Amino acid sequence: MVANIRSGSSPGGALYYNKEKVDKDEAEVLLWQKMLEPYDKCGRLDIDACMESFMPYLEANRRTTNTVFHASLNPSPEDRLTDEQLRKIACEYMERMGYGEQPYIVFKHKDISREHLHIVSLRVDEQGRKLPHDFEARRSMEILRDLERKYGLHPSVKGQGLTDREGLRKVNYSEGNVKQQISSVARSCLRNYKCSSYGEFRTLLELLNVSVEERTGTVDGRDYAGVIYGAMTDDGYGIGTPFKSSRIGKDVGYKALQKYYERSKSALKQDGTLDRLRQTVKDAMSPDNTREEFRQLLKADGIDVVFRINPVGRIYGATFIDHNAGIVANGSLLGKEFSANVFNELYPAPKQAQQVAERHVEQKHEVQNHAANPISCIVDTVLDLADTRAYEEQQRQMQQRRKKRRHRS
C-alpha cells in the first residue's frame, strides 16, 4: 500500500474534487468522523455541511497556512478489500498518524481498476494548534507496512519486481547462457508490450538488463542496418561482448523491429487505449510528492516510470511502462500535461545537488577544452570505420570457415 499526502490552504478544493467523483458515480463516502451528516435532503454530497464541520478549527487557527490534510491510500492491485476492511484501515491509519481526534471524511474511489481511498481532514486541532508533522512521509510508510502485515496485504513496493509474464526476468550475466537469456527477454517483450519507437523499446529492455543499439550507415558504398544486443549490470553498465541480432534470429532484427513499431503505433492510436495510463499518472502527480514517492505510487499500480536526467539533475524525458496493459509510452505520447518540462517543474532536483552537478560539469568542460585536439574527431571517425570493416571481415571469415566445416561433414 502506498500513501500520497497533500496539503492546502482550504479543504474546499479537496472536497470539491471528491464531490465530482461522487457525482459521476466514480466514488462513494465510506465514513466520516466528528462531522455533520455530509448529505443534503436529496441524498447528494453537501460541501457546505462538510465545511461547517471544519469551520470551528479553521477559525481557531491563527498561524498555519496549509491547514488541509488530504491523503490517498492505494492498496496493491492484487488486493481485493471489503468496505469494512477499508474503513478499519482508514481509521487505524488516521489514528497512528496523529489525526484520530480530528474531523475527517473518507471516500472510496473506483474510477480505475484499483479501488483506493481519499481522506480529507485538517492539520490544526480545535484550539487552532498545528498538529506535529515531522517525518510525515517516513512515518506514513512505516504505518502502511504494519497494516500490510496485519491485514495480509501484498506489499506495493516490490523493488525490482516487474510482472509474472513468461520470459520477463532480468538478465544475470554471472549465470551464463547470456545469449539465451537476452533472446528470451527480447522475444517476451515483443510479444507482451507495445513500443512505438526504438527509444521506448530500449527503455523497456534496459529495465531488464538488456542493451539494444540500432546501427545504420554506409560502408564501401553499401547501406547497412542492424541491431546489436548486449547484457547490462543492475547499475546500467554494459558487461560482456555485445552480439548482432542475427545470432538470435530475424524476428528480433532491424526489419522486424520497424514493423513491430508500426503495429504498436496503430494499436496505441485506438480510442481509449491510453486512457487508464493517463488517468493513473495524473492521479499520482502532486507537488507534495518527491520523485521517489511518485515512482512508488505508480509502482503500486504496476507502472514503472523512467526519468531521463541530465548531469545537472534536470528531467528531459519520461517513459511510463504499464506492465498490466503491456504499454510503453513516452510522456509526449500521453499529452502535453505529461511532458518533461511539467515533471521537471513538479519534481526539480534539490538546489544543492544542482549546484554540485553544475560545478562538476563546468570542471569537465574546462578539462575537455584544455585538452581539445582538432584532429581527434577525425581520428575517432576513422577508427570507428576501421573497426566496422574489421568486424564485418571477421564475420565473413567465420562464416566461410563454418561453411567449409559443414562441407567436410
C-alpha positions, 0 to 999 in steps of 0.5 A: 500500500502506498500513501500520497499526502497533500496539503492546502490552504482550504479543504474546499478544493479537496472536497470539491474534487471528491464531490465530482467523483461522487457525482459521476458515480466514480466514488462513494463516502465510506465514513466520516468522523466528528462531522455533520451528516455530509448529505443534503435532503436529496441524498447528494454530497453537501460541501457546505455541511462538510465545511461547517464541520471544519469551520470551528478549527479553521477559525481557531487557527491563527498561524498555519497556512496549509491547514488541509490534510488530504491523503490517498491510500492505494492498496496493491492491485492484487488486493481485493478489500471489503468496505469494512476492511477499508474503513478499519484501515482508514481509521487505524491509519488516521489514528497512528498518524496523529489525526484520530481526534480530528474531523475527517471524511473518507471516500472510496474511489473506483474510477480505475481498476484499483479501488483506493481511498481519499481522506480529507481532514485538517492539520490544526486541532480545535484550539487552532494548534498545528498538529506535529508533522515531522517525518510525515512521509517516513512515518506514513510508510512505516504505518502502511507496512504494519497494516500490510502485515496485519491485514495480509496485504501484498506489499506495493513496493516490490523493488525490482519486481516487474510482472509474472509474464513468461520470459520477463526476468532480468538478465544475470550475466554471472549465470551464463547462457547470456545469449539465451537469456537476452533472446528470451527477454527480447522475444517476451517483450515483443510479444507482451508490450507495445513500443512505438519507437526504438527509444521506448523499446530500449527503455523497456529492455534496459529495465531488464538488463538488456542493451539494444543499439540500432546501427545504420550507415554506409560502408564501401558504398553499401547501406547497412542496418542492424541491431546489436544486443548486449547484457547490462549490470543492475547499475546500467553498465554494459558487461560482456561482448555485445552480439548482432541480432542475427545470432538470435534470429530475424524476428528480433532484427532491424526489419522486424523491429520497424514493423513491430513499431508500426503495429504498436503505433496503430494499436496505441492510436485506438480510442481509449487505449491510453486512457487508464495510463493517463488517468493513473499518472495524473492521479499520482502527480502532486507537488507534495510528492518527491520523485521517489514517492511518485515512482512508488505510487505508480509502482503500486499500480504496476507502472514503472516510470523512467526519468531521463536526467541530465548531469545537472539533475534536470528531467528531459524525458519520461517513459511510463511502462504499464506492465498490466496493459503491456504499454510503453509510452513516452510522456509526449505520447500521453499529452502535453500535461505529461511532458518533461518540462511539467515533471521537471517543474513538479519534481526539480532536483534539490538546489544543492545537488544542482549546484554540485552537478553544475560545478562538476560539469563546468570542471569537465568542460574546462578539462575537455577544452584544455585538452581539445585536439582538432584532429581527434574527431577525425581520428575517432571517425576513422577508427570507428570505420576501421573497426566496422570493416574489421568486424564485418571481415571477421564475420565473413571469415567465420562464416566461410570457415563454418561453411567449409566445416559443414562441407567436410561433414 
